[in-house]
C-alpha cells in the first residue's frame, strides 16, 4: 500500500494478478474503488524487488516517489520501495522487524494500529 500526502485514498500495488487482488480486496471488505489506484502484477513486467510497480503507482497519482510512503510486509517489497526512492514502513505480520529493516524498511510496526509516531502518515 502506498500513502501520498494530501491524498486520502491509498494506492494498492500488489505483485499478484488483477483477478486475485480484486478478489482479496473484496474478501476483506475493501473494494478496488476504495483505492486511488490498484496496480497489479498484470500491469508490470518486473516483479519485486524491482521498483517498477511502485514507480507505476506513483506515476498513476502524478506524485514524485520521494513523497510516497510504502507499507510492506515482505523483504522484496521493502527493497523495491527503497529502490524506487520511497519511504517504507515494514509490517511485521510475516517477517521479523530485523529482516524488514535489513531489506530497507525505515520503520516497523506490528500493524497499522501501531505505527510509530515518527512515520509521516
ABEGO torsion letter per residue (X at the ends): XBBBBGBABBBBBBABBAAAAAAAAAAAGBBAAABABBBBAAABABBOABAAAAAAAAAAAGBBAAABBBBBABAAAAAAAAAAGBBBBBBAAABBAAAAAAAGBABBBABAAABBAABBX
